[in-house]
């Protein structure tokens, strides 16, 4: 089942990939990827419905003209989906993990836990500016993934102290002892900083899902 959500002049596609009873699980895909059409075995035990969002420039969501991608744009995408669902637990892969972190800090009452997993775009462009990015050609067929997204989101700057603030906001606003669970093996500087922050801890994916399944 697809739901079309307006985000400014863009249209986002939110897929319900499985029904269920209880709090939804919202999947946020990696850079250059798209929503799965069915849930992976690793999330099969989640009792509630499972949704997956196609980010701007990915999957079936709108492809803007001329780029202009940033983590904050994806944050707004995910916030639009969360507003539609009301309350959900977040499971992000790669760039979707960074988005889940920002969203759980920005909406701590509605985002009941954020699980951060490996995937494309997890590292971003590091903590400091790098060399100028090469020019990008528009998509030849007008379809996703948008090459502007691939370039711009792979080189965005992610200082650890900026990421750490979102854990603090989630900890203060959610009432959860551990609002952020890190299931990723890759450890870019921003994620290492998050792991060292109160409110974030390392866990396996089954452990993280079990923790948030039981939280109020």
RAMODA-V768889 format. One record per pair of residues at least 24 apart in sequence whose ideal C-beta (glycine too) atoms are under 10 Angstrom apart, sorted by the first residue. I is the first residue (numbers start at 1). J is the second residue. Records with the same first field share a line. If there is no record, write none. Layout:
# RAMODA-V768889
I->J / J
This chain:
# RAMODA-V768889
1->49 / 51
2->35 / 54 / 60
3->51 / 53 / 81 / 84 / 85
4->60 / 61 / 62
5->53 / 61 / 77 / 80 / 81 / 83 / 84
6->62 / 80
7->56 / 61 / 62 / 73 / 76 / 77 / 79 / 80 / 81
8->56 / 62 / 64 / 73 / 76 / 80
9->62 / 64
10->56 / 57 / 61 / 62 / 63 / 64 / 73 / 76 / 77 / 80
11->54 / 56 / 60 / 61 / 62
12->53 / 54 / 55 / 56 / 58 / 59 / 60 / 61 / 62 / 76 / 77 / 78 / 80 / 81 / 84
13->52 / 53 / 54 / 55 / 58 / 59 / 60 / 61 / 62 / 81
14->51 / 52 / 53 / 54 / 60 / 61 / 77 / 80 / 81 / 84 / 85
15->50 / 51 / 52 / 53 / 54 / 59 / 60
16->49 / 50 / 51 / 52 / 85
17->43 / 49 / 50 / 51 / 52
18->43 / 44 / 46 / 48 / 49 / 50 / 51 / 52
19->48 / 49 / 50
20->46 / 47 / 48 / 49 / 50
21->47 / 48 / 49
22->46 / 47 / 48 / 49 / 89 / 213
23->47 / 48 / 49 / 85 / 86 / 87 / 88 / 89 / 112 / 113 / 212 / 213 / 215 / 216
24->48 / 49 / 50 / 51 / 81 / 82 / 84 / 85 / 86 / 87 / 88 / 89 / 90 / 112
25->49 / 50 / 51 / 52 / 85 / 88 / 89 / 90 / 91 / 112 / 113 / 115 / 209 / 212 / 213
26->50 / 51 / 52 / 53 / 78 / 81 / 82 / 84 / 85 / 87 / 88 / 89 / 90 / 91 / 92 / 96 / 100 / 103 / 111 / 114
27->51 / 52 / 53 / 88 / 90 / 91 / 92 / 93 / 96 / 100 / 115 / 117
28->52 / 53 / 54 / 55 / 74 / 77 / 78 / 81 / 90 / 91 / 92 / 93 / 94 / 95 / 96 / 97 / 98 / 99 / 100 / 103 / 114 / 115 / 116 / 117 / 119
29->53 / 54 / 55 / 58 / 59 / 92 / 93 / 94 / 95 / 96 / 99 / 119 / 120 / 121
30->55 / 58 / 92 / 93 / 94 / 95 / 96 / 97 / 117 / 118 / 119 / 120 / 121 / 122
31->55 / 57 / 58 / 69 / 74 / 93 / 94 / 95 / 96 / 98 / 119 / 120 / 121 / 122 / 124 / 145 / 149 / 150 / 152 / 153 / 154
32->57 / 58 / 94 / 95 / 119 / 120 / 121 / 144 / 145 / 146 / 147 / 149 / 150 / 153 / 154
33->58 / 59 / 93 / 94 / 95 / 96 / 119 / 120 / 121 / 144 / 145
34->58 / 59 / 60 / 61 / 144 / 145
35->59 / 60 / 61
40->91 / 205
42->91 / 117 / 183 / 204 / 205 / 206 / 209
43->91 / 115 / 205 / 206 / 209
44->209
45->206 / 209 / 210 / 213
46->89 / 91 / 209 / 210 / 212 / 213
47->213
48->85 / 87 / 88 / 89 / 213
49->85 / 88
50->88 / 91
51->81 / 82 / 84 / 85 / 88
52->81 / 91 / 96
53->77 / 78 / 80 / 81 / 82 / 84 / 85 / 96 / 99
54->81 / 144
55->81 / 95 / 96 / 99 / 144 / 145 / 146 / 149 / 153
56->144 / 146 / 149
57->139 / 144 / 145 / 146 / 147 / 148 / 149 / 150 / 152 / 153
58->95 / 96 / 144 / 145 / 146 / 149 / 150
59->144 / 145
60->143 / 144
61->144
62->144 / 146
63->138 / 139 / 142 / 143 / 144 / 145 / 146 / 148 / 149
64->146 / 148 / 149
65->138 / 142 / 146 / 148
66->136 / 138 / 146 / 148
67->136 / 138 / 146 / 147 / 148 / 149 / 151 / 152 / 153
68->148 / 149 / 152
69->95 / 146 / 148 / 149 / 150 / 151 / 152 / 153 / 154 / 156
70->149 / 152 / 153 / 156 / 157
71->95 / 98 / 99 / 101 / 102 / 121 / 124 / 152 / 153 / 156 / 157 / 158 / 162 / 163
72->99 / 102 / 156
73->99 / 149 / 152 / 153
74->98 / 99 / 100 / 102 / 103 / 121 / 149 / 153 / 156
75->99 / 100 / 101 / 102 / 103 / 105 / 106 / 107 / 166
76->102 / 103 / 106
77->103
78->102 / 103 / 104 / 106 / 107 / 111
79->103 / 106 / 107 / 110 / 111
82->106 / 107 / 110 / 111
83->107 / 110
85->110
86->110
87->111 / 112
88->112 / 113 / 212
89->113 / 114 / 115 / 181 / 208 / 209 / 211 / 212 / 213 / 215
90->114 / 115 / 116 / 180 / 212
91->115 / 116 / 117 / 181 / 183 / 205 / 208 / 209 / 212
92->116 / 117 / 119 / 122 / 184
93->117 / 118 / 119 / 120 / 121 / 122 / 183 / 184
94->118 / 119 / 120 / 121 / 122 / 123 / 124 / 153 / 184 / 186
95->119 / 120 / 121 / 122 / 123 / 124 / 149 / 153 / 154 / 156
96->120 / 121 / 122
97->121 / 122 / 180 / 182 / 183 / 184 / 186 / 191 / 194
98->122 / 123 / 124 / 153 / 156 / 158 / 163 / 166 / 188 / 190 / 191 / 194
99->153
100->166 / 180
101->163 / 164 / 166 / 167 / 170 / 179 / 180 / 182 / 190 / 191 / 194 / 200
102->162 / 163 / 165 / 166 / 169 / 170
103->166 / 170
104->166 / 167 / 169 / 170 / 171 / 173 / 174 / 176 / 179 / 180 / 199
105->163 / 164 / 165 / 166 / 167 / 168 / 169 / 170 / 171 / 172 / 173 / 174 / 179 / 180 / 199
106->166 / 169 / 170 / 173
107->169 / 170 / 173 / 174
108->166 / 169 / 170 / 171 / 172 / 173 / 174 / 175 / 176 / 179
109->173 / 174 / 175
110->173 / 174
111->170 / 173 / 174 / 176 / 179 / 212
112->174 / 175 / 176 / 179 / 212 / 213 / 215 / 216
113->170 / 174 / 176 / 178 / 179 / 180 / 181 / 208 / 209 / 211 / 212 / 213 / 215
114->166 / 167 / 170 / 174 / 176 / 179 / 180 / 181 / 182 / 200 / 208 / 212
115->180 / 181 / 182 / 183 / 184 / 203 / 205 / 207 / 208 / 209 / 211 / 212
116->180 / 181 / 182 / 183 / 184 / 191 / 194 / 195 / 200 / 208
117->181 / 182 / 183 / 184 / 185 / 186 / 205 / 208
118->183 / 184 / 185 / 186 / 191
119->184 / 186
120->145 / 150 / 153 / 154
121->149 / 150 / 153 / 154 / 156
122->158 / 184 / 185 / 186 / 187 / 188 / 190 / 191
123->154 / 158 / 186 / 187 / 188 / 189 / 190 / 191
124->153 / 154 / 155 / 156 / 157 / 158 / 163 / 188 / 189 / 190 / 191
125->152 / 153 / 154 / 155 / 156 / 157 / 158 / 188
126->155 / 156 / 157 / 158 / 159 / 188 / 189 / 190
127->157 / 158 / 159 / 160 / 161 / 162 / 163 / 188 / 189 / 190 / 193
128->157 / 158 / 159 / 189
129->155 / 157
130->155 / 157
131->155
157->190
158->188 / 189 / 190 / 191 / 193
159->189 / 190 / 193
160->188 / 189 / 190 / 191 / 192 / 193 / 194 / 196 / 197
161->190 / 193 / 197
162->190 / 193
163->188 / 189 / 190 / 191 / 192 / 193 / 194 / 197 / 200
164->190 / 193 / 194 / 195 / 196 / 197 / 198 / 199 / 200
165->194 / 197
166->194 / 197 / 199 / 200
167->193 / 194 / 195 / 196 / 197 / 198 / 199 / 200
168->197 / 198 / 199 / 200
169->199
170->197 / 199 / 200
171->197 / 198 / 199 / 200
172->199
174->199 / 215
175->215 / 216
176->211 / 212 / 215 / 216
177->201 / 211 / 215
178->203 / 208 / 211 / 212 / 215
179->212 / 215
180->208
181->205 / 207 / 208 / 209 / 211 / 212
182->208
183->207 / 208 / 209
